Amino acid sequence: MEYQTVGSSDAASGGRFDVVIVGAGFSGMQMLYRVRELGFSARVFEAGGDMGGTWYWNRYPGARCDVESLEYSYQFSDDLQQEWVWTERFAAQPEILRYADHVAERFGLRPDIQFNTRVSAATYDEESDRWLVRTAAGDEVTAQFLIMATGCLSSTNLPKFPGMESFRGEIYHTGRWPHEGVDLSSKRVGVIGTGSSGVQAIPVIAEQAKELYVFQRTATYTVPAFNHPLDPDDQATVKADYAGFRARNNLMPGAGYSRYPAANPASIFDATPRERDEAFEARWALGGPTLLGAFGDIMVNEEANDIAAEFVRNKIRQIVKDPDVAALLSPKHTIGCKRICVDTGYYETYNRSNVHLVDVGSAPIDELTPNGIRTGGTEYELDVIVLATGFDAMTGTLLKIDIRGREGLTLREKWSAGPHTYLGLGVSGFPNLFTISGPGSPSVLTNMMASIDHHVNWIGACLTYLRDNGVTSVEATPDAEESWVHHVNEVADRTLYPSCNSWYLGANVPGKTRVFMPLLGFPPYAQKCAEVSANGYEGFALARNGHAAPGVTADSGE
Ligand code: N01
C-alpha cells in the first residue's frame, strides 16, 4: 500500500489522502495535528465556517463550559499549555473559541481544513481498501482511513410543533445561535427547554428581555458554578507540573478534576443525617458537578439517590421565594440520570418579576401561533422563541451521512436498533473507519478533552502500526463488537443511569431507539484500549490487500 506524504494539497494529491477527517472541532483539530505529525497526508472537512465545533455553533447568551479551564484544554503540547492563559475557572464560549483559533494558528491547521463543506456520503471500496468521500457540493476525494470527528452533540434536536411556520417572530436554537448575536432587549422571549443550555441561557436572557417565559417539560437539577477569575498564582502552580496534573486527572473517574475531593465510596446509609448534609453542603459550596461523589451508592441505589435529590430540592425551596414555582422547579426523577447542570443564578432567576415558569410537562405545547405559544388553553404572546431543546446525541450526525461499508451495508441499517461499535472506535462491516468519542466509549461521561486526547493517540498509534506492518485494512470483528455492546449495556444496567428519559439513551428524540450509548468507566476503558493495541489489535481483523494479516503482538507505540 502507498501512503501520501505529509501536507499534500488537493492539487498535489489528486484528491487522494491517507486520512480524511470529518469535523474540525476539538477532536478533528487534534487528530489532524497528530496524523500530520506521524507523516500521513490528511484533509479535514468541516461544515462550519471555522474551527471549534461545539464552541463555534453554541454562541447562545451565557454559553460556558462546566469543566474547569485548566483541564478543558489540550495536553498534547506542553508549549501550548504553558503559553495559554485562561481567565476564569469555567471559560465562557468566546474564550474557548479564541483558544481554538490560537491552536489552529499556532500549529498551522487551517490549510488542511476545508470549511463550509458538509460530507454527505462515504463509501468503502473493498478492492482498494479505500473510502470514497463525497461532499454536499459534489466533490469527491479518497482516503485509506476515514476518521469521524463529528462530535457527540452536534445535530440539533428541533421539535416539530404544530403551527411552527406560522409564528411571526424569530426562532433560534441555542446550538445554532446567530454569530452576530440577537438583541433581546425589550422583547418578550420564550425559552423551551431546561437542560444545560437552557439553564445557562435563562439567567442571562432574563436580564436582557422585557418578559421571559420558560416552558419547562422536565425540571432540572443544577448546582452553582461559583465561577471566578483564575488566580494567576494558582494557574502558575498547575503549570509548574502540568504533566503531573494531567496524569492525575487521567486516573480520575471520567478523567475528572483531581483537585476536587475524591468520590467517597462509603454508603450514604452509614452516615448520620447530619454527616450526609455536611458532605452535600461541602460539595455544593465547591461549585461544579461534584455532588454525586458525596457517597458511593447515589447512582446505584434509588433510596440513596433520593436523599441526594432531596438535598437539591431543599436548596430550591430555600432559593425560590414562591412555593408554587419552587415546587414546579423541583425535579422528581433520579438525580444524575440526566447530566447535572452547572449554573450561575438559575433558580434565583425565578424570583425576578419578569420571569414566568410555564409547565409544559403536564400539558404539552399545543401549537405555535402567529403570536406565540399555546399550551394548556393559554396563548403566550412572544417576539422571540429560543429552542434550548438539545441534540440528537452521539449518533445523529453520523447517521445523517450516507456511510456505506462492506457489500453496501449502510450505517443506518447497521445501527437501526441502536449503535453497535467495538470500543466506540470501530464498527464491524466498516473497515478503516474510526469514530472519535463514538457511542460505546466513555466520551460524554468524561472530560471530553481528555477522552479526545486518548482516542486521538490510540488511533494515531493504530495507523502507525498498520503502516509499519503493511496492513491495508482494520475492522472490528462481529464477536468483539457484540461482546462490547453487551458490556456497555451491562455496566449501565448496574446503575440508575438508564432510569429516566435522557439523551444518553436517545430518549429525547422521538422514534430513536432507546439504548444507553456511552460507556461508564474511564479510566478502566483506557486500560482496555491499551491491552487491545498491545495484543496486536485484538478484536480487530487486520488484512493486507484482502488477505488476513494476523496482528503482530508488539508494542503498538502508543
Ligand atoms: O439539551 P438537553 P441541552 N417540548 O437535551 C426540553 C452539553 N452541554 O442542549 O427533559 C418541551 O439536556 C427537554 O425536556 P425533557 C451537556 O452535556 C454542556 O440543554 O426531555 N421541551 C430538556 O429540558 C448537556 O447535557 C454545557 O423533558 C422539550 C431540554 O429541552 C448536553 O449538552 C452547556 C421538547 C433539552 O435539554 C445537552 O444539553 C450546554 C419539547 N418538544 C450543553 N424537546 C456546558 O458545558 C426537548 N425539550 C455547561
Residues whose N, C-alpha, C, O or C-beta is under 5 A from the ligand:
A	BS01	N01	R64 C65 D66 L153 P159 I192 G193 T194 G195 S196 S197 G198 F215 R217 T218 R339 A388 T389 G390 F391 N501 W503 N508
